[in-house]
């Protein structure tokens, strides 16, 4: 049947389908982080979705969460600086959120950070809210309050972790993660619970059995929910792949903090590596930043340097490290060899000459 459908579609219809997919994906990527978190909150607070997470019959459970490898919730989530929490627009009741967060901090202290992340953030086990309450030694109302507040904190993460980068016209940056070092290895520490929680997992083998228990309206609702989950996963997977690829490429730089340790890695390189369109990469990076191990916040787009920019900077650093006489006498061929030895950057002598001129003309 699937083959019959495919062969019956005209090339024009197939093209239209691909175009709609690309337009929808672009819209998902362009959604501001706070609005995207609101989409997740609305989804998870829907009573129908809650039943899919926690059905009375566990054999009908089809939705769970799975954290991404080498990620965690940033410790800064537990150490919010109230003095930095500002909402100049007046659209968020910050004081109310801060007050509720204090209550959350007391509950986390009571149940323990490990249990908090296990049962509320990563949801490693298929437990109902009642089971979670018993496991953590808290009331059902307290369990619901923690779940609700986690979603609120995700939506308003930018107010609790404001960017230090000055706005560029209408562009305001949102900090999505810290890159920490643990046992000398980089770890992605997401600031927002919805990012740290990972992706949704759908047990599609159980869908047939579940649908037998649903009304026609509920079946339509299920289709809508699964579609939203697919789009949410697509965006979060894309962001995770991008940050993870950069971290893996720049481990030496993240460990040392030395600018010369940063390897050439362009958005075009990333696009080819992840098999994603350059426009997809650009949209995913737009307006987002990360905090590096030495507490420097950088826009994601600025982390991907092209070969020319890297070479100019490295040539400049090499020249500045030399005494004045050697700086003037070193040849382009010698610079070419040094670039290859120190930075594994292969370039022709002519290209090195161009990099050298650009470096000498820098202010």
Buried (B, 14 or more C-beta within 10 A) or exposed (E): EEEEEEEEEEEEEEEEEEEEEEEEBBEBBEBEBBEBBBBBBEBBEBEBBBBBBBBEEEEBBBBBBEBBEBBBBBEBBBEBEEEEBEBEEEEBEBEEBBEBBEEBEEBBEEBEEEBBBBBBBBBEEEBBBEBBBEBBEBEEEBBEBBBBBBBBBBBBBBBBBBBEBEEEEEEBBBBBBBBBEEEEEBBBBBBBBBBBBBBBEBBEEBBEEBEEEBEEEBEEBBEEBBEBBEBBBBBBEBBBBBBBBBBEBBBEBBBEEEEBBBBBBBBEBBBEBBEBEEEBBEBBBBBBBBBBBEEEBBBBBEBBBBBBBBBBBBBBBBBEEEEEEEEEEBEBEBBBEBBEEEBEBEBEEEBBBBBBEBBEEEE
